[in-house]
Amino acid sequence: MRGFEVGETVVRRDVYRSGRVWSEQALRVIACTGEAVVTACAPGAQARRPALYAQARADGDRTVRSEAFDALATGQWELVDAVWQETELLLW
C-alpha cells in the first residue's frame, strides 16, 4: 500500500454493499506507518452526505433522518456537499 505524507488530505468513503458511495469526508493525515493511517477531521472540513441526512441536520427534524436511513436500505439516495460540524474526529 502506498504511504501518505503527514499533512496530506485524504478522502474517507463509506461504500454501500452495491458499491455506491454513501458518504465522503476529507481527512488530514496525522501519521502513516506500516500498521496504520491516523487521520483527523476538524469542523469546517469538506464532506458529502446523503441529501435527506443533510436536510435533517439543517432542519433539526429527526424524522427526516430516519428517512435517510430508509433510503440507504433501499439503495436510493443522492449526495450533497456538506461541511463537517461540531466535533473533532481522530481516526486510526
Long-range contacts (C-beta under 8 A, 24 or more apart in sequence): 3-32, 4-29, 4-32, 4-37, 5-29, 5-32, 6-30, 6-31, 6-32, 10-37, 10-39, 12-39, 12-91, 16-72, 16-75, 18-75, 20-75, 21-48, 21-79, 22-50, 22-72, 22-77, 23-47, 23-48, 23-49, 23-50, 23-79, 24-48, 24-49, 24-79, 25-84, 26-84, 27-91, 30-90, 36-92, 37-92, 38-90, 38-91, 38-92, 39-90, 39-91, 40-88, 40-89, 40-90, 40-91, 41-84, 41-88, 41-89, 41-91, 42-84, 42-88, 42-89, 43-83, 43-84, 43-85, 43-86, 43-87, 43-88, 44-83, 44-84, 45-83, 45-84, 46-81, 46-82, 46-83, 46-84, 47-81, 47-82, 47-83, 47-84, 48-79, 48-80, 48-81, 48-82, 49-79, 49-80, 49-82, 50-77, 50-78, 50-79, 50-80, 51-77, 51-78, 51-79, 51-80, 52-77, 54-80, 54-82, 57-85
